[in-house]
Amino acid sequence: MPSKIIAAAFGWKAAHDDDEDVLVVWHPKLHRHFTGADAWKRAVLLSVRAPTASNFPHTRKEPSR
């Protein structure tokens, strides 16, 4: 249940596919979807992942003198 609450806070939605009788968790802005029993968990893991290094400027430590 906590995964569902966290994912919903990040904007994930749920739907039920009647043709295949499966849960679909999708995000309207990311255009991603997950299916199955662990769909909420995978949505949370995608939402709270660490940002890539390319998004931040690299800062080096100054050498000690």
PDB file as gemmi writes it, atoms N, CA and C in Angstrom:
CRYST1    1.000    1.000    1.000  90.00  90.00  90.00 P 1                      
ATOM      1  N   MET A   1       0.803  -1.207   0.000  1.00  0.00           N  
ATOM      2  CA  MET A   1       0.000   0.000   0.000  1.00  0.00           C  
ATOM      3  C   MET A   1       0.848   1.274   0.000  1.00  0.00           C  
ATOM      4  N   PRO A   2       1.981   1.355   0.719  1.00  0.00           N  
ATOM      5  CA  PRO A   2       2.760   2.585   0.689  1.00  0.00           C  
ATOM      6  C   PRO A   2       3.244   2.933  -0.719  1.00  0.00           C  
ATOM      7  N   SER A   3       3.548   1.943  -1.535  1.00  0.00           N  
ATOM      8  CA  SER A   3       3.998   2.215  -2.906  1.00  0.00           C  
ATOM      9  C   SER A   3       2.914   2.930  -3.693  1.00  0.00           C  
ATOM     10  N   LYS A   4       1.682   2.533  -3.498  1.00  0.00           N  
ATOM     11  CA  LYS A   4       0.568   3.156  -4.217  1.00  0.00           C  
ATOM     12  C   LYS A   4       0.425   4.625  -3.810  1.00  0.00           C  
ATOM     13  N   ILE A   5       0.555   4.919  -2.541  1.00  0.00           N  
ATOM     14  CA  ILE A   5       0.431   6.297  -2.051  1.00  0.00           C  
ATOM     15  C   ILE A   5       1.570   7.161  -2.584  1.00  0.00           C  
ATOM     16  N   ILE A   6       2.783   6.638  -2.549  1.00  0.00           N  
ATOM     17  CA  ILE A   6       3.946   7.393  -3.026  1.00  0.00           C  
ATOM     18  C   ILE A   6       3.843   7.638  -4.529  1.00  0.00           C  
ATOM     19  N   ALA A   7       3.486   6.615  -5.281  1.00  0.00           N  
ATOM     20  CA  ALA A   7       3.367   6.760  -6.733  1.00  0.00           C  
ATOM     21  C   ALA A   7       2.263   7.744  -7.096  1.00  0.00           C  
ATOM     22  N   ALA A   8       1.155   7.698  -6.398  1.00  0.00           N  
ATOM     23  CA  ALA A   8       0.058   8.636  -6.663  1.00  0.00           C  
ATOM     24  C   ALA A   8       0.498  10.072  -6.394  1.00  0.00           C  
ATOM     25  N   ALA A   9       1.344  10.267  -5.399  1.00  0.00           N  
ATOM     26  CA  ALA A   9       1.853  11.609  -5.105  1.00  0.00           C  
ATOM     27  C   ALA A   9       2.721  12.131  -6.242  1.00  0.00           C  
ATOM     28  N   PHE A  10       3.372  11.232  -6.987  1.00  0.00           N  
ATOM     29  CA  PHE A  10       4.186  11.623  -8.126  1.00  0.00           C  
ATOM     30  C   PHE A  10       3.382  11.726  -9.412  1.00  0.00           C  
ATOM     31  N   GLY A  11       2.070  11.495  -9.360  1.00  0.00           N  
ATOM     32  CA  GLY A  11       1.212  11.683 -10.524  1.00  0.00           C  
ATOM     33  C   GLY A  11       0.853  10.425 -11.283  1.00  0.00           C  
ATOM     34  N   TRP A  12       1.186   9.259 -10.777  1.00  0.00           N  
ATOM     35  CA  TRP A  12       0.863   8.013 -11.454  1.00  0.00           C  
ATOM     36  C   TRP A  12      -0.625   7.707 -11.301  1.00  0.00           C  
ATOM     37  N   LYS A  13      -1.221   7.115 -12.321  1.00  0.00           N  
ATOM     38  CA  LYS A  13      -2.638   6.756 -12.345  1.00  0.00           C  
ATOM     39  C   LYS A  13      -2.767   5.252 -12.525  1.00  0.00           C  
ATOM     40  N   ALA A  14      -3.921   4.714 -12.166  1.00  0.00           N  
ATOM     41  CA  ALA A  14      -4.166   3.287 -12.320  1.00  0.00           C  
ATOM     42  C   ALA A  14      -5.358   3.066 -13.236  1.00  0.00           C  
ATOM     43  N   ALA A  15      -5.297   1.987 -13.978  1.00  0.00           N  
ATOM     44  CA  ALA A  15      -6.402   1.568 -14.832  1.00  0.00           C  
ATOM     45  C   ALA A  15      -6.424   0.049 -14.836  1.00  0.00           C  
ATOM     46  N   HIS A  16      -7.536  -0.499 -15.266  1.00  0.00           N  
ATOM     47  CA  HIS A  16      -7.671  -1.952 -15.344  1.00  0.00           C  
ATOM     48  C   HIS A  16      -7.965  -2.336 -16.786  1.00  0.00           C  
ATOM     49  N   ASP A  17      -7.126  -3.190 -17.341  1.00  0.00           N  
ATOM     50  CA  ASP A  17      -7.321  -3.679 -18.701  1.00  0.00           C  
ATOM     51  C   ASP A  17      -8.242  -4.889 -18.636  1.00  0.00           C  
ATOM     52  N   ASP A  18      -9.490  -4.713 -19.082  1.00  0.00           N  
ATOM     53  CA  ASP A  18     -10.468  -5.798 -18.996  1.00  0.00           C  
ATOM     54  C   ASP A  18     -10.178  -6.927 -19.972  1.00  0.00           C  
ATOM     55  N   ASP A  19      -9.541  -6.610 -21.101  1.00  0.00           N  
ATOM     56  CA  ASP A  19      -9.249  -7.652 -22.085  1.00  0.00           C  
ATOM     57  C   ASP A  19      -8.272  -8.687 -21.535  1.00  0.00           C  
ATOM     58  N   GLU A  20      -7.253  -8.228 -20.837  1.00  0.00           N  
ATOM     59  CA  GLU A  20      -6.234  -9.139 -20.324  1.00  0.00           C  
ATOM     60  C   GLU A  20      -6.325  -9.317 -18.807  1.00  0.00           C  
ATOM     61  N   ASP A  21      -7.282  -8.640 -18.157  1.00  0.00           N  
ATOM     62  CA  ASP A  21      -7.477  -8.724 -16.711  1.00  0.00           C  
ATOM     63  C   ASP A  21      -6.178  -8.434 -15.961  1.00  0.00           C  
ATOM     64  N   VAL A  22      -5.631  -7.238 -16.204  1.00  0.00           N  
ATOM     65  CA  VAL A  22      -4.357  -6.858 -15.598  1.00  0.00           C  
ATOM     66  C   VAL A  22      -4.410  -5.392 -15.163  1.00  0.00           C  
ATOM     67  N   LEU A  23      -3.669  -5.073 -14.101  1.00  0.00           N  
ATOM     68  CA  LEU A  23      -3.547  -3.705 -13.609  1.00  0.00           C  
ATOM     69  C   LEU A  23      -2.527  -2.950 -14.457  1.00  0.00           C  
ATOM     70  N   VAL A  24      -2.864  -1.734 -14.849  1.00  0.00           N  
ATOM     71  CA  VAL A  24      -1.942  -0.886 -15.600  1.00  0.00           C  
ATOM     72  C   VAL A  24      -1.734   0.395 -14.804  1.00  0.00           C  
ATOM     73  N   VAL A  25      -0.493   0.713 -14.497  1.00  0.00           N  
ATOM     74  CA  VAL A  25      -0.133   1.954 -13.807  1.00  0.00           C  
ATOM     75  C   VAL A  25       0.591   2.810 -14.831  1.00  0.00           C  
ATOM     76  N   TRP A  26       0.086   4.035 -15.050  1.00  0.00           N  
ATOM     77  CA  TRP A  26       0.637   4.886 -16.104  1.00  0.00           C  
ATOM     78  C   TRP A  26       0.807   6.316 -15.624  1.00  0.00           C  
ATOM     79  N   HIS A  27       1.687   7.054 -16.306  1.00  0.00           N  
ATOM     80  CA  HIS A  27       1.927   8.455 -15.977  1.00  0.00           C  
ATOM     81  C   HIS A  27       1.622   9.292 -17.215  1.00  0.00           C  
ATOM     82  N   PRO A  28       0.739  10.289 -17.093  1.00  0.00           N  
ATOM     83  CA  PRO A  28       0.328  11.057 -18.268  1.00  0.00           C  
ATOM     84  C   PRO A  28       1.434  11.904 -18.895  1.00  0.00           C  
ATOM     85  N   LYS A  29       2.373  12.403 -18.119  1.00  0.00           N  
ATOM     86  CA  LYS A  29       3.420  13.257 -18.674  1.00  0.00           C  
ATOM     87  C   LYS A  29       4.652  12.477 -19.105  1.00  0.00           C  
ATOM     88  N   LEU A  30       4.933  11.365 -18.445  1.00  0.00           N  
ATOM     89  CA  LEU A  30       6.118  10.587 -18.770  1.00  0.00           C  
ATOM     90  C   LEU A  30       5.883   9.613 -19.920  1.00  0.00           C  
ATOM     91  N   HIS A  31       4.626   9.351 -20.242  1.00  0.00           N  
ATOM     92  CA  HIS A  31       4.265   8.393 -21.286  1.00  0.00           C  
ATOM     93  C   HIS A  31       4.865   7.022 -21.016  1.00  0.00           C  
ATOM     94  N   ARG A  32       4.898   6.630 -19.753  1.00  0.00           N  
ATOM     95  CA  ARG A  32       5.394   5.320 -19.332  1.00  0.00           C  
ATOM     96  C   ARG A  32       4.241   4.560 -18.697  1.00  0.00           C  
ATOM     97  N   HIS A  33       4.301   3.248 -18.748  1.00  0.00           N  
ATOM     98  CA  HIS A  33       3.318   2.431 -18.054  1.00  0.00           C  
ATOM     99  C   HIS A  33       3.974   1.145 -17.573  1.00  0.00           C  
ATOM    100  N   PHE A  34       3.402   0.601 -16.507  1.00  0.00           N  
ATOM    101  CA  PHE A  34       3.840  -0.653 -15.941  1.00  0.00           C  
ATOM    102  C   PHE A  34       2.614  -1.529 -15.735  1.00  0.00           C  
ATOM    103  N   THR A  35       2.793  -2.831 -15.864  1.00  0.00           N  
ATOM    104  CA  THR A  35       1.695  -3.767 -15.655  1.00  0.00           C  
ATOM    105  C   THR A  35       2.128  -4.849 -14.676  1.00  0.00           C  
ATOM    106  N   GLY A  36       1.136  -5.467 -14.069  1.00  0.00           N  
ATOM    107  CA  GLY A  36       1.407  -6.592 -13.191  1.00  0.00           C  
ATOM    108  C   GLY A  36       1.326  -6.262 -11.726  1.00  0.00           C  
ATOM    109  N   ALA A  37       1.670  -7.260 -10.920  1.00  0.00           N  
ATOM    110  CA  ALA A  37       1.537  -7.138  -9.474  1.00  0.00           C  
ATOM    111  C   ALA A  37       2.489  -6.101  -8.878  1.00  0.00           C  
ATOM    112  N   ASP A  38       3.662  -5.918  -9.469  1.00  0.00           N  
ATOM    113  CA  ASP A  38       4.634  -4.976  -8.922  1.00  0.00           C  
ATOM    114  C   ASP A  38       4.655  -3.644  -9.673  1.00  0.00           C  
ATOM    115  N   ALA A  39       3.574  -3.303 -10.341  1.00  0.00           N  
ATOM    116  CA  ALA A  39       3.514  -2.075 -11.141  1.00  0.00           C  
ATOM    117  C   ALA A  39       3.686  -0.823 -10.284  1.00  0.00           C  
ATOM    118  N   TRP A  40       3.030  -0.775  -9.127  1.00  0.00           N  
ATOM    119  CA  TRP A  40       3.160   0.396  -8.258  1.00  0.00           C  
ATOM    120  C   TRP A  40       4.594   0.546  -7.763  1.00  0.00           C  
ATOM    121  N   LYS A  41       5.201  -0.562  -7.389  1.00  0.00           N  
ATOM    122  CA  LYS A  41       6.578  -0.526  -6.886  1.00  0.00           C  
ATOM    123  C   LYS A  41       7.536  -0.023  -7.963  1.00  0.00           C  
ATOM    124  N   ARG A  42       7.388  -0.493  -9.191  1.00  0.00           N  
ATOM    125  CA  ARG A  42       8.267  -0.057 -10.277  1.00  0.00           C  
ATOM    126  C   ARG A  42       8.050   1.417 -10.614  1.00  0.00           C  
ATOM    127  N   ALA A  43       6.821   1.901 -10.488  1.00  0.00           N  
ATOM    128  CA  ALA A  43       6.538   3.318 -10.715  1.00  0.00           C  
ATOM    129  C   ALA A  43       7.243   4.179  -9.665  1.00  0.00           C  
ATOM    130  N   VAL A  44       7.219   3.735  -8.421  1.00  0.00           N  
ATOM    131  CA  VAL A  44       7.901   4.462  -7.347  1.00  0.00           C  
ATOM    132  C   VAL A  44       9.402   4.478  -7.592  1.00  0.00           C  
ATOM    133  N   LEU A  45       9.972   3.347  -7.949  1.00  0.00           N  
ATOM    134  CA  LEU A  45      11.404   3.279  -8.180  1.00  0.00           C  
ATOM    135  C   LEU A  45      11.837   4.197  -9.319  1.00  0.00           C  
ATOM    136  N   LEU A  46      11.013   4.319 -10.350  1.00  0.00           N  
ATOM    137  CA  LEU A  46      11.323   5.232 -11.443  1.00  0.00           C  
ATOM    138  C   LEU A  46      11.225   6.684 -10.983  1.00  0.00           C  
ATOM    139  N   SER A  47      10.251   6.990 -10.134  1.00  0.00           N  
ATOM    140  CA  SER A  47      10.021   8.370  -9.703  1.00  0.00           C  
ATOM    141  C   SER A  47      11.058   8.875  -8.713  1.00  0.00           C  
ATOM    142  N   VAL A  48      11.559   8.025  -7.850  1.00  0.00           N  
ATOM    143  CA  VAL A  48      12.467   8.481  -6.798  1.00  0.00           C  
ATOM    144  C   VAL A  48      13.925   8.141  -7.080  1.00  0.00           C  
ATOM    145  N   ARG A  49      14.237   7.756  -8.291  1.00  0.00           N  
ATOM    146  CA  ARG A  49      15.616   7.415  -8.629  1.00  0.00           C  
ATOM    147  C   ARG A  49      16.507   8.642  -8.507  1.00  0.00           C  
ATOM    148  N   ALA A  50      17.785   8.423  -8.325  1.00  0.00           N  
ATOM    149  CA  ALA A  50      18.746   9.521  -8.242  1.00  0.00           C  
ATOM    150  C   ALA A  50      18.910  10.148  -9.626  1.00  0.00           C  
ATOM    151  N   PRO A  51      19.033  11.456  -9.704  1.00  0.00           N  
ATOM    152  CA  PRO A  51      19.215  12.101 -11.005  1.00  0.00           C  
ATOM    153  C   PRO A  51      20.555  11.719 -11.624  1.00  0.00           C  
ATOM    154  N   THR A  52      20.617  11.791 -12.930  1.00  0.00           N  
ATOM    155  CA  THR A  52      21.864  11.455 -13.614  1.00  0.00           C  
ATOM    156  C   THR A  52      22.882  12.566 -13.408  1.00  0.00           C  
ATOM    157  N   ALA A  53      24.141  12.227 -13.512  1.00  0.00           N  
ATOM    158  CA  ALA A  53      25.212  13.187 -13.289  1.00  0.00           C  
ATOM    159  C   ALA A  53      25.247  14.272 -14.348  1.00  0.00           C  
ATOM    160  N   SER A  54      24.722  13.992 -15.529  1.00  0.00           N  
ATOM    161  CA  SER A  54      24.756  14.983 -16.608  1.00  0.00           C  
ATOM    162  C   SER A  54      23.843  16.178 -16.323  1.00  0.00           C  
ATOM    163  N   ASN A  55      22.921  16.036 -15.386  1.00  0.00           N  
ATOM    164  CA  ASN A  55      22.008  17.131 -15.052  1.00  0.00           C  
ATOM    165  C   ASN A  55      22.618  18.143 -14.087  1.00  0.00           C  
ATOM    166  N   PHE A  56      23.765  17.799 -13.500  1.00  0.00           N  
ATOM    167  CA  PHE A  56      24.375  18.671 -12.520  1.00  0.00           C  
ATOM    168  C   PHE A  56      25.802  19.002 -12.933  1.00  0.00           C  
ATOM    169  N   PRO A  57      26.237  20.223 -12.695  1.00  0.00           N  
ATOM    170  CA  PRO A  57      27.632  20.546 -13.020  1.00  0.00           C  
ATOM    171  C   PRO A  57      28.585  19.785 -12.110  1.00  0.00           C  
ATOM    172  N   HIS A  58      29.681  19.406 -12.659  1.00  0.00           N  
ATOM    173  CA  HIS A  58      30.670  18.645 -11.888  1.00  0.00           C  
ATOM    174  C   HIS A  58      31.531  19.608 -11.079  1.00  0.00           C  
ATOM    175  N   THR A  59      31.626  19.359  -9.809  1.00  0.00           N  
ATOM    176  CA  THR A  59      32.494  20.160  -8.966  1.00  0.00           C  
ATOM    177  C   THR A  59      33.553  19.250  -8.381  1.00  0.00           C  
ATOM    178  N   ARG A  60      34.776  19.684  -8.493  1.00  0.00           N  
ATOM    179  CA  ARG A  60      35.879  18.887  -7.965  1.00  0.00           C  
ATOM    180  C   ARG A  60      36.306  19.458  -6.632  1.00  0.00           C  
ATOM    181  N   LYS A  61      36.801  18.594  -5.799  1.00  0.00           N  
ATOM    182  CA  LYS A  61      37.360  19.050  -4.542  1.00  0.00           C  
ATOM    183  C   LYS A  61      38.695  19.707  -4.822  1.00  0.00           C  
ATOM    184  N   GLU A  62      38.958  20.755  -4.087  1.00  0.00           N  
ATOM    185  CA  GLU A  62      40.254  21.410  -4.206  1.00  0.00           C  
ATOM    186  C   GLU A  62      41.282  20.564  -3.481  1.00  0.00           C  
ATOM    187  N   PRO A  63      42.464  20.424  -4.047  1.00  0.00           N  
ATOM    188  CA  PRO A  63      43.481  19.610  -3.366  1.00  0.00           C  
ATOM    189  C   PRO A  63      43.923  20.264  -2.060  1.00  0.00           C  
ATOM    190  N   SER A  64      44.169  19.438  -1.082  1.00  0.00           N  
ATOM    191  CA  SER A  64      44.646  19.930   0.219  1.00  0.00           C  
ATOM    192  C   SER A  64      46.105  20.375   0.080  1.00  0.00           C  
ATOM    193  N   ARG A  65      46.424  21.437   0.774  1.00  0.00           N  
ATOM    194  CA  ARG A  65      47.812  21.937   0.731  1.00  0.00           C  
ATOM    195  C   ARG A  65      48.478  21.779   2.048  1.00  0.00           C  
TER     196      ARG A  65                                                      
END                                                                             
